[in-house]
């Protein structure tokens, strides 16, 4: 194998044959030069392994199919955190250079006999003599070559240096001194076999030297003192704790097989605990552990290796077991009876201390005393608490005692513990400890006492000033009466009431209104002083409560409304500043009889109703008086203004006056202006038509669109009288579109009405003949914006419409008909107004629905023309 080493840590090139067998030496890389202290050596290619001396071997057969094969050697120093890489390339060597000595040995193979001895064993702490031979390594190639042996690794050229060496010629491995297994359990050294010229016919041998353990370490406990605790009266077998020990000798040998035992117990009484020899678990042995007798135990325990045999090494340790307290001792009073004294009317004073005996651990819940008064304290005048420092019971008076009522009080006090009582196996059931206390009440000169101490007075809202609302008296406990006692109210309190100095009568000094100032809360506590002849004082409290009154009238919140033609009901809502029961439910009534016949009220809820007109109520503005009665009977008069308007939306009638409730017609300013404008417009149209039809060309063609430019009916105020004047010339209806021409004097008017699809130019009988053709005798019509003179219209329409108008005024029996409905063909969109008189197509007197489609500004004018 030819190798070429380049600069360290950069790239190494090996020239090798194209086929390499397993365990073939490829070459050697100088690792020390790249990284001096490499602890981790690895190859990026699993087909190659790297030894510590830098030798590169194949782990399996390798074939160089390409010209070059490359991999990387990774070196790491974990302590210094340094990492280096060496790139290795294998290049096929086509030119085989024969060696003078080894021409036949193209590839050297590993020998697997003497060159691989079993691991060596060296006894720990061996006594020698040194140097001590521990193994020999030999190579079979020594039969053909001169072989020199060498080694490297821990114990040779690494720490601990100089511990081992190998003889160069023989391969014997010697130890130079004793070894501690706990420090160096084994060594792995690398042995080399080389020829004098440096050739390595063998793969470097990794040889293990194992240090055989000697029982030179005694076991030791992991803690100096083990501390455990267990409740008293625990049953046998309850685990207390576990002691543990370790041994530095070789694991899983007799040198580290440990046994535990209890050497002694303090105090030296009946053994209370057991110790498991293999696990070191301590358990309760004695059935009665009484903390009050023995609060703690100290155990001396031993651990021995060699499975506890006498020749094994041993060590002792200490385990302290504390017995935890349980409440197995009930407290008891030191005295069964106590006596004490207290002055009457004294409060929050200590009058007695009682103490108990408890054998449980002081300061624990099992000894903490809890006192209670179980008899003689029905009025809660006494209270007993516990002093946490002394565990004594402190008896106090929390309510003043009255000598006149009772000269002495007898109390019975009981005591318990904070923790529940636990009956121990060796103890007996005890009853609760009690003690009696006699309290003597001392007579004292007392001040007046109010009865009751707190007086509640309810005052109706808005009572007059000076109204008597009650009396508050105090008594002298010594005499039992109120003679010689004066009363007064200290300053800096709410000044709602006053009290008579001698009689104790309470009166109001202002009007009590819950809506004013500090009276909004509706309550005030007033302290009253009572003073006897000796200057002794007593205090009492008057609680003044202002009861809500019926002081407010119910009123309707909104009183102006606009109601359109849909006559949707109006919701009226009232409010009352009073509280229940003087507010809701409200009762609504219309006080005006005439308006009550036109309007009705429907209940909605307790404070709202619906106001709606009856079916025959005319349009107009109504001022409706409505009374609202609250639950207390107080009546509030309200006026609701409703504009009942013929509108679609309220904004159309906002601010307008059309009809009043009495049915009379009143013309407003806008109505008068609309009438004037309408009259001027009609006059202008008449003048324009008459002026235009008096001139122009005679050959004209009247079309549908031209008909829309003629005069439209302007108004119908009421059914007129039947006119039979011969001066009125009827215009006979044509077969396409009709019109009426009326001449009275020199005035001309024209009205376009609905027909059935015929034109004015049609000839009676069905032929097409225009107005021009009548005059000229035929020919094409000449269009001239449809303007005609009166004579032209008269000559054309008189012979044709006269008969139609005459027949229109007769019924089927040829009798005179006041109004006869005729049918007409549809002639296109014309005027929305119908005809009038006997030729009308409606029987109703008011065929003016088209007025509803007019703009709001003309609606007032239209309404003046309608008879309601």
Secondary structure, 3 states (H helix, E strand, C coil): CEEECCCCCCEEEEEECCEECCCCEEEECCHHHHCCCCCEEEECCCCEEECCCCEEEECCCEECCCCEEEEEEEEEECCCCEEEEEEEEEEECCCCCCCCCCCCCCCCCCCCCCCCCCCEEEECCCCCCCCEEEEECCCHHHHCCCEEEEEEEECCCECCCCCEEECCCCCEEEECCCCCCCCCCEEEEEEEEEECCCCCCCCCEEEEEEEECCCCCCCEECCCEEEEEEECCCCCCCEEEECCEECCCCCCCHHHCCEEEEEEEECCCCCCEEECCCCCEEEECCCCCCCCCCCEEEEEEEEECHHHCCCCCEEEEEEEEEEECCCCCCCEECCCEEEEEEECCCCCEEEEEECEECCCCCCCCCCCEEEEEEECCCCCCEEEEECCCCCCEEEEECCCCCCCCCCEEEEEEEEEECCCCCCCCCCCCCCCCEEEEEEEEECCCCCEEECCCEEEEEEECCCCCCCEEEECCEEECCCCCCCCCEEEECCCCCCCEEECCCCCEEEECCCCCCCCHHHHHCEEEEEEEEECCCCCEEEEEEEEEEECCCCCCCEECCCEEEECCCCCCEEEEEECCCCCCCCCCCEEEECCHHHHCCEEEEEEECCEEEEEECCCCCCEEEEEEEEEECCCCCEEEEEEEEEECCCCCHHHCCCCCCEECCCCECCCHHHHHHHHHHHHHHHHHHHHHHHHHCCCCCCCCCCHHHHCCCCCCCCCCCCCCCCCCCCCCCCCCCCEEEEEEEEECCEEEEEEEEEEEECCCECCCCCECCHHHHHHCCCCCCCCCCCCCHHHHHHHHHHHHHHHHHHHCECCCCCECCCCCCCCCCCCCCCCCCCCHHHCCCCCCCCCHHHHHCCHHHHHHHHHCCCC
